[in-house]
Amino acid sequence: MNSQTLLTDWNFMRFVRLGLGVYIGIQAYQTQSIISALLAAFLLYQVITNTGCCGTNGCAIPTKKNNTDTTEDVEFEEITSK
């Protein structure tokens, strides 16, 4: 990991993860809770590596493709019953 990953692309969710990770980490230390410490470590790992649960841009919406195909006129045939 390079320092550019750590210092760039800070957004709202990254600050939320940082705040929760630090808060839960302090609480885990005070209460000696291993599960809380693991959750705090996971959140802090996401902050350091700038990843989410889906990975980098894993949940991004794909770009819209321009549909250049034109529809042809369809000829319908009427069917009559006897």
PyMOL Python script that loads the backbone (N, CA, C, O; Angstrom):
from pymol import cmd

cmd.read_pdbstr("""\
ATOM      1  N   MET A   1       0.849  -1.176   0.000  1.00  0.00           N
ATOM      2  CA  MET A   1       0.000   0.000   0.000  1.00  0.00           C
ATOM      3  C   MET A   1       0.894   1.239   0.000  1.00  0.00           C
ATOM      4  O   MET A   1       1.920   1.287   0.679  1.00  0.00           O
ATOM      5  N   ASN A   2       0.493   2.203  -0.752  1.00  0.00           N
ATOM      6  CA  ASN A   2       1.277   3.435  -0.813  1.00  0.00           C
ATOM      7  C   ASN A   2       0.567   4.550  -0.043  1.00  0.00           C
ATOM      8  O   ASN A   2      -0.602   4.430   0.324  1.00  0.00           O
ATOM      9  N   SER A   3       1.296   5.620   0.186  1.00  0.00           N
ATOM     10  CA  SER A   3       0.736   6.724   0.968  1.00  0.00           C
ATOM     11  C   SER A   3      -0.333   7.486   0.196  1.00  0.00           C
ATOM     12  O   SER A   3      -1.163   8.167   0.798  1.00  0.00           O
ATOM     13  N   GLN A   4      -0.322   7.381  -1.127  1.00  0.00           N
ATOM     14  CA  GLN A   4      -1.331   8.090  -1.919  1.00  0.00           C
ATOM     15  C   GLN A   4      -2.727   7.515  -1.662  1.00  0.00           C
ATOM     16  O   GLN A   4      -3.704   8.263  -1.644  1.00  0.00           O
ATOM     17  N   THR A   5      -2.831   6.192  -1.462  1.00  0.00           N
ATOM     18  CA  THR A   5      -4.122   5.580  -1.153  1.00  0.00           C
ATOM     19  C   THR A   5      -4.658   6.098   0.171  1.00  0.00           C
ATOM     20  O   THR A   5      -5.857   6.340   0.310  1.00  0.00           O
ATOM     21  N   LEU A   6      -3.778   6.267   1.135  1.00  0.00           N
ATOM     22  CA  LEU A   6      -4.194   6.725   2.461  1.00  0.00           C
ATOM     23  C   LEU A   6      -4.583   8.195   2.470  1.00  0.00           C
ATOM     24  O   LEU A   6      -5.464   8.595   3.230  1.00  0.00           O
ATOM     25  N   LEU A   7      -3.944   8.999   1.643  1.00  0.00           N
ATOM     26  CA  LEU A   7      -4.138  10.444   1.712  1.00  0.00           C
ATOM     27  C   LEU A   7      -5.148  11.004   0.718  1.00  0.00           C
ATOM     28  O   LEU A   7      -5.493  12.182   0.816  1.00  0.00           O
ATOM     29  N   THR A   8      -5.635  10.216  -0.229  1.00  0.00           N
ATOM     30  CA  THR A   8      -6.546  10.743  -1.247  1.00  0.00           C
ATOM     31  C   THR A   8      -7.906  10.066  -1.179  1.00  0.00           C
ATOM     32  O   THR A   8      -8.078   9.049  -0.506  1.00  0.00           O
ATOM     33  N   ASP A   9      -8.861  10.643  -1.881  1.00  0.00           N
ATOM     34  CA  ASP A   9     -10.226  10.114  -2.029  1.00  0.00           C
ATOM     35  C   ASP A   9     -10.961   9.954  -0.701  1.00  0.00           C
ATOM     36  O   ASP A   9     -11.605   8.931  -0.468  1.00  0.00           O
ATOM     37  N   TRP A  10     -10.870  10.946   0.159  1.00  0.00           N
ATOM     38  CA  TRP A  10     -11.617  10.914   1.404  1.00  0.00           C
ATOM     39  C   TRP A  10     -13.039  11.378   1.126  1.00  0.00           C
ATOM     40  O   TRP A  10     -13.250  12.468   0.594  1.00  0.00           O
ATOM     41  N   ASN A  11     -14.018  10.547   1.489  1.00  0.00           N
ATOM     42  CA  ASN A  11     -15.420  10.891   1.303  1.00  0.00           C
ATOM     43  C   ASN A  11     -16.159  10.705   2.630  1.00  0.00           C
ATOM     44  O   ASN A  11     -15.561  10.358   3.648  1.00  0.00           O
ATOM     45  N   PHE A  12     -17.447  10.940   2.596  1.00  0.00           N
ATOM     46  CA  PHE A  12     -18.255  10.899   3.817  1.00  0.00           C
ATOM     47  C   PHE A  12     -18.197   9.527   4.485  1.00  0.00           C
ATOM     48  O   PHE A  12     -18.012   9.439   5.699  1.00  0.00           O
ATOM     49  N   MET A  13     -18.353   8.457   3.706  1.00  0.00           N
ATOM     50  CA  MET A  13     -18.372   7.118   4.292  1.00  0.00           C
ATOM     51  C   MET A  13     -17.013   6.731   4.879  1.00  0.00           C
ATOM     52  O   MET A  13     -16.947   5.974   5.848  1.00  0.00           O
ATOM     53  N   ARG A  14     -15.961   7.232   4.310  1.00  0.00           N
ATOM     54  CA  ARG A  14     -14.637   6.930   4.856  1.00  0.00           C
ATOM     55  C   ARG A  14     -14.461   7.600   6.215  1.00  0.00           C
ATOM     56  O   ARG A  14     -13.867   7.014   7.121  1.00  0.00           O
ATOM     57  N   PHE A  15     -14.971   8.824   6.365  1.00  0.00           N
ATOM     58  CA  PHE A  15     -14.932   9.486   7.672  1.00  0.00           C
ATOM     59  C   PHE A  15     -15.824   8.764   8.683  1.00  0.00           C
ATOM     60  O   PHE A  15     -15.468   8.657   9.856  1.00  0.00           O
ATOM     61  N   VAL A  16     -16.975   8.269   8.237  1.00  0.00           N
ATOM     62  CA  VAL A  16     -17.867   7.524   9.136  1.00  0.00           C
ATOM     63  C   VAL A  16     -17.176   6.255   9.622  1.00  0.00           C
ATOM     64  O   VAL A  16     -17.220   5.941  10.811  1.00  0.00           O
ATOM     65  N   ARG A  17     -16.539   5.524   8.709  1.00  0.00           N
ATOM     66  CA  ARG A  17     -15.822   4.307   9.101  1.00  0.00           C
ATOM     67  C   ARG A  17     -14.679   4.624  10.069  1.00  0.00           C
ATOM     68  O   ARG A  17     -14.441   3.878  11.020  1.00  0.00           O
ATOM     69  N   LEU A  18     -13.979   5.725   9.825  1.00  0.00           N
ATOM     70  CA  LEU A  18     -12.887   6.117  10.719  1.00  0.00           C
ATOM     71  C   LEU A  18     -13.419   6.426  12.113  1.00  0.00           C
ATOM     72  O   LEU A  18     -12.870   5.961  13.111  1.00  0.00           O
ATOM     73  N   GLY A  19     -14.483   7.207  12.176  1.00  0.00           N
ATOM     74  CA  GLY A  19     -15.064   7.552  13.472  1.00  0.00           C
ATOM     75  C   GLY A  19     -15.578   6.334  14.221  1.00  0.00           C
ATOM     76  O   GLY A  19     -15.318   6.174  15.413  1.00  0.00           O
ATOM     77  N   LEU A  20     -16.310   5.474  13.514  1.00  0.00           N
ATOM     78  CA  LEU A  20     -16.829   4.264  14.158  1.00  0.00           C
ATOM     79  C   LEU A  20     -15.704   3.321  14.571  1.00  0.00           C
ATOM     80  O   LEU A  20     -15.753   2.726  15.648  1.00  0.00           O
ATOM     81  N   GLY A  21     -14.698   3.185  13.724  1.00  0.00           N
ATOM     82  CA  GLY A  21     -13.584   2.300  14.053  1.00  0.00           C
ATOM     83  C   GLY A  21     -12.840   2.751  15.293  1.00  0.00           C
ATOM     84  O   GLY A  21     -12.500   1.934  16.149  1.00  0.00           O
ATOM     85  N   VAL A  22     -12.585   4.047  15.395  1.00  0.00           N
ATOM     86  CA  VAL A  22     -11.888   4.574  16.575  1.00  0.00           C
ATOM     87  C   VAL A  22     -12.771   4.443  17.812  1.00  0.00           C
ATOM     88  O   VAL A  22     -12.301   4.020  18.868  1.00  0.00           O
ATOM     89  N   TYR A  23     -14.045   4.805  17.687  1.00  0.00           N
ATOM     90  CA  TYR A  23     -14.957   4.735  18.836  1.00  0.00           C
ATOM     91  C   TYR A  23     -15.127   3.295  19.323  1.00  0.00           C
ATOM     92  O   TYR A  23     -15.031   3.025  20.520  1.00  0.00           O
ATOM     93  N   ILE A  24     -15.379   2.378  18.398  1.00  0.00           N
ATOM     94  CA  ILE A  24     -15.570   0.977  18.782  1.00  0.00           C
ATOM     95  C   ILE A  24     -14.263   0.394  19.306  1.00  0.00           C
ATOM     96  O   ILE A  24     -14.278  -0.449  20.203  1.00  0.00           O
ATOM     97  N   GLY A  25     -13.129   0.837  18.755  1.00  0.00           N
ATOM     98  CA  GLY A  25     -11.839   0.370  19.255  1.00  0.00           C
ATOM     99  C   GLY A  25     -11.588   0.797  20.690  1.00  0.00           C
ATOM    100  O   GLY A  25     -11.096   0.006  21.495  1.00  0.00           O
ATOM    101  N   ILE A  26     -11.920   2.033  21.017  1.00  0.00           N
ATOM    102  CA  ILE A  26     -11.763   2.518  22.394  1.00  0.00           C
ATOM    103  C   ILE A  26     -12.694   1.757  23.330  1.00  0.00           C
ATOM    104  O   ILE A  26     -12.293   1.354  24.422  1.00  0.00           O
ATOM    105  N   GLN A  27     -13.931   1.563  22.902  1.00  0.00           N
ATOM    106  CA  GLN A  27     -14.881   0.811  23.725  1.00  0.00           C
ATOM    107  C   GLN A  27     -14.436  -0.640  23.902  1.00  0.00           C
ATOM    108  O   GLN A  27     -14.599  -1.212  24.980  1.00  0.00           O
ATOM    109  N   ALA A  28     -13.878  -1.233  22.856  1.00  0.00           N
ATOM    110  CA  ALA A  28     -13.401  -2.615  22.955  1.00  0.00           C
ATOM    111  C   ALA A  28     -12.238  -2.722  23.937  1.00  0.00           C
ATOM    112  O   ALA A  28     -12.135  -3.701  24.675  1.00  0.00           O
ATOM    113  N   TYR A  29     -11.374  -1.729  23.947  1.00  0.00           N
ATOM    114  CA  TYR A  29     -10.252  -1.728  24.888  1.00  0.00           C
ATOM    115  C   TYR A  29     -10.748  -1.577  26.327  1.00  0.00           C
ATOM    116  O   TYR A  29     -10.257  -2.251  27.232  1.00  0.00           O
ATOM    117  N   GLN A  30     -11.722  -0.691  26.531  1.00  0.00           N
ATOM    118  CA  GLN A  30     -12.225  -0.455  27.885  1.00  0.00           C
ATOM    119  C   GLN A  30     -13.004  -1.646  28.424  1.00  0.00           C
ATOM    120  O   GLN A  30     -12.936  -1.948  29.616  1.00  0.00           O
ATOM    121  N   THR A  31     -13.748  -2.327  27.549  1.00  0.00           N
ATOM    122  CA  THR A  31     -14.577  -3.449  28.004  1.00  0.00           C
ATOM    123  C   THR A  31     -13.919  -4.803  27.781  1.00  0.00           C
ATOM    124  O   THR A  31     -14.494  -5.834  28.131  1.00  0.00           O
ATOM    125  N   GLN A  32     -12.714  -4.813  27.201  1.00  0.00           N
ATOM    126  CA  GLN A  32     -11.983  -6.053  26.922  1.00  0.00           C
ATOM    127  C   GLN A  32     -12.803  -7.016  26.047  1.00  0.00           C
ATOM    128  O   GLN A  32     -12.824  -8.224  26.286  1.00  0.00           O
ATOM    129  N   SER A  33     -13.469  -6.461  25.039  1.00  0.00           N
ATOM    130  CA  SER A  33     -14.313  -7.248  24.146  1.00  0.00           C
ATOM    131  C   SER A  33     -13.554  -7.561  22.856  1.00  0.00           C
ATOM    132  O   SER A  33     -13.166  -6.659  22.114  1.00  0.00           O
ATOM    133  N   ILE A  34     -13.351  -8.844  22.607  1.00  0.00           N
ATOM    134  CA  ILE A  34     -12.602  -9.257  21.420  1.00  0.00           C
ATOM    135  C   ILE A  34     -13.426  -9.058  20.153  1.00  0.00           C
ATOM    136  O   ILE A  34     -12.886  -8.652  19.124  1.00  0.00           O
ATOM    137  N   ILE A  35     -14.712  -9.334  20.214  1.00  0.00           N
ATOM    138  CA  ILE A  35     -15.569  -9.191  19.032  1.00  0.00           C
ATOM    139  C   ILE A  35     -15.644  -7.729  18.602  1.00  0.00           C
ATOM    140  O   ILE A  35     -15.587  -7.425  17.410  1.00  0.00           O
ATOM    141  N   SER A  36     -15.771  -6.833  19.561  1.00  0.00           N
ATOM    142  CA  SER A  36     -15.783  -5.406  19.229  1.00  0.00           C
ATOM    143  C   SER A  36     -14.442  -4.961  18.664  1.00  0.00           C
ATOM    144  O   SER A  36     -14.391  -4.115  17.772  1.00  0.00           O
ATOM    145  N   ALA A  37     -13.358  -5.527  19.179  1.00  0.00           N
ATOM    146  CA  ALA A  37     -12.033  -5.185  18.662  1.00  0.00           C
ATOM    147  C   ALA A  37     -11.875  -5.659  17.220  1.00  0.00           C
ATOM    148  O   ALA A  37     -11.262  -4.969  16.406  1.00  0.00           O
ATOM    149  N   LEU A  38     -12.420  -6.825  16.901  1.00  0.00           N
ATOM    150  CA  LEU A  38     -12.362  -7.318  15.522  1.00  0.00           C
ATOM    151  C   LEU A  38     -13.171  -6.427  14.587  1.00  0.00           C
ATOM    152  O   LEU A  38     -12.739  -6.148  13.469  1.00  0.00           O
ATOM    153  N   LEU A  39     -14.338  -5.980  15.035  1.00  0.00           N
ATOM    154  CA  LEU A  39     -15.149  -5.074  14.223  1.00  0.00           C
ATOM    155  C   LEU A  39     -14.419  -3.749  14.010  1.00  0.00           C
ATOM    156  O   LEU A  39     -14.423  -3.206  12.905  1.00  0.00           O
ATOM    157  N   ALA A  40     -13.799  -3.237  15.058  1.00  0.00           N
ATOM    158  CA  ALA A  40     -13.043  -1.987  14.935  1.00  0.00           C
ATOM    159  C   ALA A  40     -11.863  -2.161  13.989  1.00  0.00           C
ATOM    160  O   ALA A  40     -11.578  -1.275  13.183  1.00  0.00           O
ATOM    161  N   ALA A  41     -11.177  -3.292  14.080  1.00  0.00           N
ATOM    162  CA  ALA A  41     -10.047  -3.550  13.185  1.00  0.00           C
ATOM    163  C   ALA A  41     -10.513  -3.649  11.736  1.00  0.00           C
ATOM    164  O   ALA A  41      -9.830  -3.169  10.831  1.00  0.00           O
ATOM    165  N   PHE A  42     -11.668  -4.266  11.513  1.00  0.00           N
ATOM    166  CA  PHE A  42     -12.214  -4.373  10.156  1.00  0.00           C
ATOM    167  C   PHE A  42     -12.547  -2.995   9.596  1.00  0.00           C
ATOM    168  O   PHE A  42     -12.227  -2.700   8.444  1.00  0.00           O
ATOM    169  N   LEU A  43     -13.184  -2.152  10.398  1.00  0.00           N
ATOM    170  CA  LEU A  43     -13.528  -0.808   9.936  1.00  0.00           C
ATOM    171  C   LEU A  43     -12.275   0.022   9.668  1.00  0.00           C
ATOM    172  O   LEU A  43     -12.215   0.753   8.680  1.00  0.00           O
ATOM    173  N   LEU A  44     -11.288  -0.087  10.532  1.00  0.00           N
ATOM    174  CA  LEU A  44     -10.049   0.665  10.324  1.00  0.00           C
ATOM    175  C   LEU A  44      -9.278   0.145   9.114  1.00  0.00           C
ATOM    176  O   LEU A  44      -8.617   0.920   8.423  1.00  0.00           O
ATOM    177  N   TYR A  45      -9.355  -1.154   8.852  1.00  0.00           N
ATOM    178  CA  TYR A  45      -8.735  -1.708   7.640  1.00  0.00           C
ATOM    179  C   TYR A  45      -9.390  -1.114   6.396  1.00  0.00           C
ATOM    180  O   TYR A  45      -8.705  -0.781   5.429  1.00  0.00           O
ATOM    181  N   GLN A  46     -10.725  -0.981   6.423  1.00  0.00           N
ATOM    182  CA  GLN A  46     -11.427  -0.383   5.292  1.00  0.00           C
ATOM    183  C   GLN A  46     -11.019   1.076   5.104  1.00  0.00           C
ATOM    184  O   GLN A  46     -10.917   1.547   3.972  1.00  0.00           O
ATOM    185  N   VAL A  47     -10.789   1.785   6.188  1.00  0.00           N
ATOM    186  CA  VAL A  47     -10.362   3.186   6.093  1.00  0.00           C
ATOM    187  C   VAL A  47      -8.964   3.270   5.489  1.00  0.00           C
ATOM    188  O   VAL A  47      -8.719   4.084   4.598  1.00  0.00           O
ATOM    189  N   ILE A  48      -8.062   2.444   5.963  1.00  0.00           N
ATOM    190  CA  ILE A  48      -6.672   2.515   5.502  1.00  0.00           C
ATOM    191  C   ILE A  48      -6.552   2.131   4.035  1.00  0.00           C
ATOM    192  O   ILE A  48      -5.818   2.774   3.286  1.00  0.00           O
ATOM    193  N   THR A  49      -7.266   1.088   3.615  1.00  0.00           N
ATOM    194  CA  THR A  49      -7.143   0.612   2.234  1.00  0.00           C
ATOM    195  C   THR A  49      -8.146   1.258   1.291  1.00  0.00           C
ATOM    196  O   THR A  49      -8.107   1.004   0.087  1.00  0.00           O
ATOM    197  N   ASN A  50      -9.042   2.086   1.811  1.00  0.00           N
ATOM    198  CA  ASN A  50     -10.072   2.764   1.014  1.00  0.00           C
ATOM    199  C   ASN A  50     -10.934   1.761   0.255  1.00  0.00           C
ATOM    200  O   ASN A  50     -11.183   1.923  -0.940  1.00  0.00           O
ATOM    201  N   THR A  51     -11.382   0.738   0.949  1.00  0.00           N
ATOM    202  CA  THR A  51     -12.276  -0.251   0.365  1.00  0.00           C
ATOM    203  C   THR A  51     -13.552  -0.302   1.175  1.00  0.00           C
ATOM    204  O   THR A  51     -13.590   0.106   2.336  1.00  0.00           O
ATOM    205  N   GLY A  52     -14.588  -0.806   0.547  1.00  0.00           N
ATOM    206  CA  GLY A  52     -15.843  -1.046   1.231  1.00  0.00           C
ATOM    207  C   GLY A  52     -16.069  -2.540   1.302  1.00  0.00           C
ATOM    208  O   GLY A  52     -15.137  -3.321   1.109  1.00  0.00           O
ATOM    209  N   CYS A  53     -17.278  -2.940   1.572  1.00  0.00           N
ATOM    210  CA  CYS A  53     -17.577  -4.366   1.625  1.00  0.00           C
ATOM    211  C   CYS A  53     -17.478  -5.009   0.248  1.00  0.00           C
ATOM    212  O   CYS A  53     -17.216  -6.207   0.136  1.00  0.00           O
ATOM    213  N   CYS A  54     -17.686  -4.228  -0.783  1.00  0.00           N
ATOM    214  CA  CYS A  54     -17.654  -4.752  -2.154  1.00  0.00           C
ATOM    215  C   CYS A  54     -16.310  -4.546  -2.826  1.00  0.00           C
ATOM    216  O   CYS A  54     -16.148  -4.973  -3.969  1.00  0.00           O
ATOM    217  N   GLY A  55     -15.368  -3.936  -2.204  1.00  0.00           N
ATOM    218  CA  GLY A  55     -14.098  -3.624  -2.852  1.00  0.00           C
ATOM    219  C   GLY A  55     -14.141  -2.239  -3.464  1.00  0.00           C
ATOM    220  O   GLY A  55     -15.152  -1.541  -3.391  1.00  0.00           O
ATOM    221  N   THR A  56     -13.045  -1.856  -4.060  1.00  0.00           N
ATOM    222  CA  THR A  56     -12.963  -0.528  -4.646  1.00  0.00           C
ATOM    223  C   THR A  56     -13.915  -0.420  -5.821  1.00  0.00           C
ATOM    224  O   THR A  56     -13.785  -1.159  -6.797  1.00  0.00           O
ATOM    225  N   ASN A  57     -14.866   0.492  -5.738  1.00  0.00           N
ATOM    226  CA  ASN A  57     -15.890   0.724  -6.766  1.00  0.00           C
ATOM    227  C   ASN A  57     -16.685  -0.528  -7.089  1.00  0.00           C
ATOM    228  O   ASN A  57     -17.180  -0.679  -8.206  1.00  0.00           O
ATOM    229  N   GLY A  58     -16.813  -1.428  -6.121  1.00  0.00           N
ATOM    230  CA  GLY A  58     -17.567  -2.656  -6.359  1.00  0.00           C
ATOM    231  C   GLY A  58     -19.056  -2.422  -6.461  1.00  0.00           C
ATOM    232  O   GLY A  58     -19.756  -3.188  -7.123  1.00  0.00           O
ATOM    233  N   CYS A  59     -19.545  -1.401  -5.832  1.00  0.00           N
ATOM    234  CA  CYS A  59     -20.973  -1.118  -5.855  1.00  0.00           C
ATOM    235  C   CYS A  59     -21.317   0.024  -6.796  1.00  0.00           C
ATOM    236  O   CYS A  59     -22.423   0.561  -6.743  1.00  0.00           O
ATOM    237  N   ALA A  60     -20.401   0.392  -7.637  1.00  0.00           N
ATOM    238  CA  ALA A  60     -20.649   1.496  -8.557  1.00  0.00           C
ATOM    239  C   ALA A  60     -21.682   1.092  -9.601  1.00  0.00           C
ATOM    240  O   ALA A  60     -21.746  -0.064 -10.020  1.00  0.00           O
ATOM    241  N   ILE A  61     -22.474   2.048 -10.004  1.00  0.00           N
ATOM    242  CA  ILE A  61     -23.481   1.813 -11.031  1.00  0.00           C
ATOM    243  C   ILE A  61     -22.793   1.838 -12.384  1.00  0.00           C
ATOM    244  O   ILE A  61     -22.043   2.769 -12.678  1.00  0.00           O
ATOM    245  N   PRO A  62     -23.040   0.820 -13.222  1.00  0.00           N
ATOM    246  CA  PRO A  62     -22.379   0.824 -14.530  1.00  0.00           C
ATOM    247  C   PRO A  62     -22.868   1.977 -15.397  1.00  0.00           C
ATOM    248  O   PRO A  62     -24.005   2.432 -15.268  1.00  0.00           O
ATOM    249  N   THR A  63     -22.002   2.434 -16.270  1.00  0.00           N
ATOM    250  CA  THR A  63     -22.373   3.535 -17.145  1.00  0.00           C
ATOM    251  C   THR A  63     -23.396   3.078 -18.164  1.00  0.00           C
ATOM    252  O   THR A  63     -23.408   1.921 -18.584  1.00  0.00           O
ATOM    253  N   LYS A  64     -24.253   4.006 -18.552  1.00  0.00           N
ATOM    254  CA  LYS A  64     -25.319   3.682 -19.490  1.00  0.00           C
ATOM    255  C   LYS A  64     -24.733   3.549 -20.890  1.00  0.00           C
ATOM    256  O   LYS A  64     -23.970   4.398 -21.349  1.00  0.00           O
ATOM    257  N   LYS A  65     -25.107   2.472 -21.547  1.00  0.00           N
ATOM    258  CA  LYS A  65     -24.643   2.256 -22.909  1.00  0.00           C
ATOM    259  C   LYS A  65     -25.622   2.918 -23.865  1.00  0.00           C
ATOM    260  O   LYS A  65     -26.838   2.823 -23.696  1.00  0.00           O
ATOM    261  N   ASN A  66     -25.084   3.578 -24.855  1.00  0.00           N
ATOM    262  CA  ASN A  66     -25.935   4.200 -25.865  1.00  0.00           C
ATOM    263  C   ASN A  66     -26.429   3.131 -26.823  1.00  0.00           C
ATOM    264  O   ASN A  66     -25.640   2.386 -27.404  1.00  0.00           O
ATOM    265  N   ASN A  67     -27.722   3.067 -26.978  1.00  0.00           N
ATOM    266  CA  ASN A  67     -28.321   2.089 -27.874  1.00  0.00           C
ATOM    267  C   ASN A  67     -28.430   2.714 -29.256  1.00  0.00           C
ATOM    268  O   ASN A  67     -29.290   3.562 -29.493  1.00  0.00           O
ATOM    269  N   THR A  68     -27.568   2.299 -30.158  1.00  0.00           N
ATOM    270  CA  THR A  68     -27.580   2.861 -31.507  1.00  0.00           C
ATOM    271  C   THR A  68     -28.396   2.016 -32.467  1.00  0.00           C
ATOM    272  O   THR A  68     -28.583   2.390 -33.625  1.00  0.00           O
ATOM    273  N   ASP A  69     -28.879   0.886 -31.995  1.00  0.00           N
ATOM    274  CA  ASP A  69     -29.697   0.041 -32.862  1.00  0.00           C
ATOM    275  C   ASP A  69     -31.053   0.700 -33.084  1.00  0.00           C
ATOM    276  O   ASP A  69     -31.660   1.226 -32.150  1.00  0.00           O
ATOM    277  N   THR A  70     -31.513   0.668 -34.312  1.00  0.00           N
ATOM    278  CA  THR A  70     -32.836   1.210 -34.617  1.00  0.00           C
ATOM    279  C   THR A  70     -33.796   0.051 -34.788  1.00  0.00           C
ATOM    280  O   THR A  70     -33.441  -1.002 -35.319  1.00  0.00           O
ATOM    281  N   THR A  71     -34.993   0.261 -34.339  1.00  0.00           N
ATOM    282  CA  THR A  71     -35.996  -0.784 -34.496  1.00  0.00           C
ATOM    283  C   THR A  71     -36.619  -0.679 -35.877  1.00  0.00           C
ATOM    284  O   THR A  71     -36.870   0.411 -36.393  1.00  0.00           O
ATOM    285  N   GLU A  72     -36.856  -1.822 -36.445  1.00  0.00           N
ATOM    286  CA  GLU A  72     -37.471  -1.862 -37.767  1.00  0.00           C
ATOM    287  C   GLU A  72     -38.982  -1.947 -37.600  1.00  0.00           C
ATOM    288  O   GLU A  72     -39.483  -2.422 -36.581  1.00  0.00           O
ATOM    289  N   ASP A  73     -39.691  -1.483 -38.609  1.00  0.00           N
ATOM    290  CA  ASP A  73     -41.146  -1.598 -38.592  1.00  0.00           C
ATOM    291  C   ASP A  73     -41.526  -3.059 -38.766  1.00  0.00           C
ATOM    292  O   ASP A  73     -41.048  -3.744 -39.670  1.00  0.00           O
ATOM    293  N   VAL A  74     -42.389  -3.512 -37.888  1.00  0.00           N
ATOM    294  CA  VAL A  74     -42.829  -4.898 -37.926  1.00  0.00           C
ATOM    295  C   VAL A  74     -44.187  -4.942 -38.598  1.00  0.00           C
ATOM    296  O   VAL A  74     -45.079  -4.161 -38.266  1.00  0.00           O
ATOM    297  N   GLU A  75     -44.341  -5.852 -39.536  1.00  0.00           N
ATOM    298  CA  GLU A  75     -45.631  -6.016 -40.209  1.00  0.00           C
ATOM    299  C   GLU A  75     -46.378  -7.147 -39.532  1.00  0.00           C
ATOM    300  O   GLU A  75     -45.855  -8.249 -39.366  1.00  0.00           O
ATOM    301  N   PHE A  76     -47.625  -6.853 -39.139  1.00  0.00           N
ATOM    302  CA  PHE A  76     -48.453  -7.848 -38.487  1.00  0.00           C
ATOM    303  C   PHE A  76     -49.455  -8.393 -39.488  1.00  0.00           C
ATOM    304  O   PHE A  76     -49.926  -7.683 -40.377  1.00  0.00           O
ATOM    305  N   GLU A  77     -49.767  -9.656 -39.323  1.00  0.00           N
ATOM    306  CA  GLU A  77     -50.745 -10.306 -40.185  1.00  0.00           C
ATOM    307  C   GLU A  77     -51.947 -10.654 -39.327  1.00  0.00           C
ATOM    308  O   GLU A  77     -51.805 -11.264 -38.267  1.00  0.00           O
ATOM    309  N   GLU A  78     -53.123 -10.268 -39.780  1.00  0.00           N
ATOM    310  CA  GLU A  78     -54.331 -10.526 -39.009  1.00  0.00           C
ATOM    311  C   GLU A  78     -54.798 -11.946 -39.260  1.00  0.00           C
ATOM    312  O   GLU A  78     -54.893 -12.392 -40.403  1.00  0.00           O
ATOM    313  N   ILE A  79     -55.083 -12.639 -38.188  1.00  0.00           N
ATOM    314  CA  ILE A  79     -55.546 -14.025 -38.281  1.00  0.00           C
ATOM    315  C   ILE A  79     -57.024 -14.032 -37.934  1.00  0.00           C
ATOM    316  O   ILE A  79     -57.431 -13.525 -36.888  1.00  0.00           O
ATOM    317  N   THR A  80     -57.814 -14.604 -38.811  1.00  0.00           N
ATOM    318  CA  THR A  80     -59.258 -14.681 -38.577  1.00  0.00           C
ATOM    319  C   THR A  80     -59.644 -16.120 -38.314  1.00  0.00           C
ATOM    320  O   THR A  80     -59.056 -17.045 -38.874  1.00  0.00           O
ATOM    321  N   SER A  81     -60.624 -16.304 -37.468  1.00  0.00           N
ATOM    322  CA  SER A  81     -61.101 -17.656 -37.176  1.00  0.00           C
ATOM    323  C   SER A  81     -62.247 -18.004 -38.102  1.00  0.00           C
ATOM    324  O   SER A  81     -62.992 -17.119 -38.524  1.00  0.00           O
ATOM    325  N   LYS A  82     -62.396 -19.247 -38.418  1.00  0.00           N
ATOM    326  CA  LYS A  82     -63.452 -19.698 -39.334  1.00  0.00           C
ATOM    327  C   LYS A  82     -64.660 -20.177 -38.603  1.00  0.00           C
ATOM    328  O   LYS A  82     -65.636 -20.590 -39.229  1.00  0.00           O
TER     329      LYS A  82
END
""", "prot")
cmd.dss("prot")
cmd.show_as("cartoon", "prot")
cmd.util.cbc("prot")
cmd.orient("prot")
